[in-house]
Structure formats: C-alpha cells, structure tokens
Amino acid sequence: MRHPRTAEILDIGVVGSGPAGLGILHEAKQHGLRAIAIDKGPVAAALLQHPTYMHWFSTTDKLELAGFPLLAEDKNPTRREYLKYCQAFVRYFGLEVVTYHEVTRIIPLDGLFRVEAKDMYGRGRVWRARQVVVATGFYDTPRPLGVPGEDLPKVSHCFTEPHFYADQDMLVVGAGSSAAEVALELYRYGARVTVAMRGDRFETKYWIEPDIENRIREGAIVCYRSVEVVAIRPDEVVLRDASGKEIVIANDFVLAMTGYEPDTSLLDAAGAVVDPATGKPVLTECLESTVPGLYVAGTLCAGCESNVVFVENSREHGRLIVGNVLERMGWPDT
C-alpha cells in the first residue's frame, strides 16, 4: 500500500472514489487542479455492496465516464466489468486515489479544510484542501428494522449471491426492486422463500413485477402483505398483520432489503445544513453546501431519495463542481 502524500495543499479533496468521485478527479485534472480522492476501501468500494453477479439496468453508454469506453460482453455490463472499468479509468488518466483510509472529520479552518482520516490500523493522516467534495454514496448505512433479534448472525442487509442460502428457509423483507429480485434469485437457486412487506404491492421494475407476482400466485414464493416484522429468533420470525395478529414462520436467514439511509455525519460536523426530514443537504445549483467550498456529489445529494440520483445523472456533477471551483479561484474555465 502506497504511503499517501499529505504535505501539499490540494485544490480539491474528494471523499469517496465511486463514479461521481472519479468524475470529479478527472475534471479537476483536465483543468490543471491538484485533486485526490480518499476512500475507506478500494476504488469504487461502495459498488461492492451490489450482488456479485449483478447486471446493471443501465447500458454501457449511460455508465461511461468522460467518454472513456466501457467494454462489456453485453449492452448491460456486469458488476465485475464495471469495477474493472473504474480501476482502468483511474490508471489510464493517472488519477490519484488514496485507498483504505476512512475520512473521520472535515474541519473548515482559516480558508482551508483540514481533512482527517485513519488507515485500517488506526493511524491518522491529515490533508489540507481549498475545497472538499463529499461523494460517499449511501450504501454504508442500511435502514434498520429496529426489532429484537436484528443483530443475530442470520440477518443481513446486503445480498451478495444465492449460494449461501440454497435449501434454507428465507425471509426477504421489503417491496422494492431489490427485494423482488433477491426473492426470485433465491427461489431459482433452491431456497424456500417468504416475502414480508408493509404495503400491499411491489414497487419494482415493470418487467419484474409480473414474474414475482406469478411466482406468488402459483405458490412458489410465499408473500405476507401489510405486515411488520416484530421479532427475529434463531429458528423463526414473528410477523404482525394490520389486525394485530401475530404470524410465526420457520426461518433460517433474513435478508432485510429495506434500503439505505444517507450518512451526512461529515457534513453535519463541518457545519453544513442538512434537511432533517429528507436527509438532503442544502445545495446550490453547483452542488455547494452552506459551508463555502464544501460540495456534495453523487447519490448523497438526494438524501433518502436514493433512486433519484445515480451514475447516469451524476456524471455531470464533476463538471458543475469543478467549473464552480475554477470560478471561485479566479481561473479561466478552459
């Protein structure tokens, strides 16, 4: 692991190295700005939370950064192909990403920002930057169920692949696209699948809904609608319906596909205003927060509405932010 350089003053420090963060690095380099990204994992670490064999719904042209070609076997690239693409993007353009360093604080100080981080051994590192962009995504903070037993080892908020769950009694909690897709994949891999949802219908892609509903109709997947999970035990889960009746089902594993909550703790600590109801940072058109020089990029801009901002429309965040930085610094935008 390379030792990160911390002595010089950066023009832009980026927290996170997902597609939005990489786009900012590229745009900054194109304009001669000194920029690095700091990530607590490898490059594009947040994308590792996606299922191992996932295909993107977006086509390659919608996922490409700065016109750099994304080569894939199909028009919809796999998770593996896109992770390799992000690494290739960094290497080709000579972008600097400090990996395996978690940013713990961003402190506005005397016209600069002090960016504090620690490596995996707890050793501290400090950078100074004229501007900072927080582009951490939202995959690190799953929305909890808030019920007894949620901390049992059989409960997970992240689905990687079905092999772990073959021939097991599975409960999938949720009604979104992730819940429907996970339930179908588990069923086709030989698991006994039950779905529990608070509402009465799935909110998923139009081509997925008939598939999941038909499997439920034929009895291949069991579905409890308008219920809540009230307790998780080693061998069973307790649900409660709208009338207050409790339903006890046999269970080996629980996959809580309940979505994620934005982690705005770095912004909060730096003094940026965040709407407590929506989790959205208060931003200008150029994505600058209420703290001058502190910007937000990627899905974190959308707060709890994580399906509003994604790679396709956050690719432009680098252009907006770097253009504004150049204006602030009095540099020509060329």
Sequence and secondary structure as in RCSB ss.txt:
>XXXX:A:sequence
MRHPRTAEILDIGVVGSGPAGLGILHEAKQHGLRAIAIDKGPVAAALLQHPTYMHWFSTTDKLELAGFPLLAEDK
NPTRREYLKYCQAFVRYFGLEVVTYHEVTRIIPLDGLFRVEAKDMYGRGRVWRARQVVVATGFYDTPRPLGVPGE
DLPKVSHCFTEPHFYADQDMLVVGAGSSAAEVALELYRYGARVTVAMRGDRFETKYWIEPDIENRIREGAIVCYR
SVEVVAIRPDEVVLRDASGKEIVIANDFVLAMTGYEPDTSLLDAAGAVVDPATGKPVLTECLESTVPGLYVAGTL
CAGCESNVVFVENSREHGRLIVGNVLERMGWPDT
>XXXX:A:secstr
      SSEEEEEEE  SHHHHHHHHHHHHTT  EEEE SSSTTGGGGGS TT B SS HHHH STT     SSS
S BHHHHHHHHHHHHHHHT  EE SEEEEEEEEETTEEEEEEEETT  EEEEEEEEEEE   STTSB     TTT
TSTTEES    GGGGTTSEEEEE  BHHHHHHHHHHHHTT EEEEE SSSS B  TTTHHHHHHHHHTTSSEEE 
SEEEEEEETTEEEEEETTS EEEEE SEEEE   B    HHHHHHT  B TTT  B   TT B SSTTEEE GGG
GGTT TTTS HHHHTTHHHHHHHHHHHHHT    
